[in-house]
Amino acid sequence: MLDLNHLSAFAALRPVGRGRGVVARERSGLAIATVMARKGQTAALMAAVKAQFDITLPSGPHGSGHDLLSFLGTGPGRWLVTHDARTPRFIDDLSIQLDGLASVVDQSDSYGVLRLSGPALLEVLAKGVAIDLAAPSFPAGSVAVTQIAHIGVTLWKVDEVPTIHIAVARSYAGSFLHWLEASAAAVGLAVE
């Protein structure tokens, strides 16, 4: 299979305007996998993840872990896993560690991930996402599988700065960037 993970999904990301209302940085080189619990194995899977990684699997739309390794609840018995340590065989090793407990599908070449922050971030995202991302409704650690301007995304709130990570299918990265640049033009889009 062609390895796209070393290629930028957001190569066209560029600053727009003069301000820093939204600050964007691509999280490149991530290992990304979908993990789906096998029938009747959820409790054993949770125990295995706790034993292997010292992470408690979330049972709902929440994230567990840290920047290097996160398990994001995206549906019943389903998680999106991101690993930032650039371990060459992380997904293969994860499949072996969870063998019989879960199906593990490598998504590293399928997604691009942006880290977004800035004082106008929630205002800009409100132009395209139909959920309330403010702290009381969507606190740090929350995960949503939703749409932004008709583009399917998985987003998770890292902190209340706010910092939000957004995973977008590579095939829609250009369309997402077009929307982001147009939506952030009035407040400025800075790139790190």
Secondary structure, 3 states (H helix, E strand, C coil): CCCCCCCCCCCCCCCECCCCCEEEEECCCCEEEEEEECCCCHHHHHHHHHHHHCCCCCCCCEEEECCCEEEEEEECCEEEEEECCCCCCHHHHHHHHCCCCEEEEECCCCEEEEEEECCCHHHHHCCCECCCCCCCCCCCCEEEEEEECCEEEEEEEEECCCEEEEEEEHHHHHHHHHHHHHHHCCCCEEEC
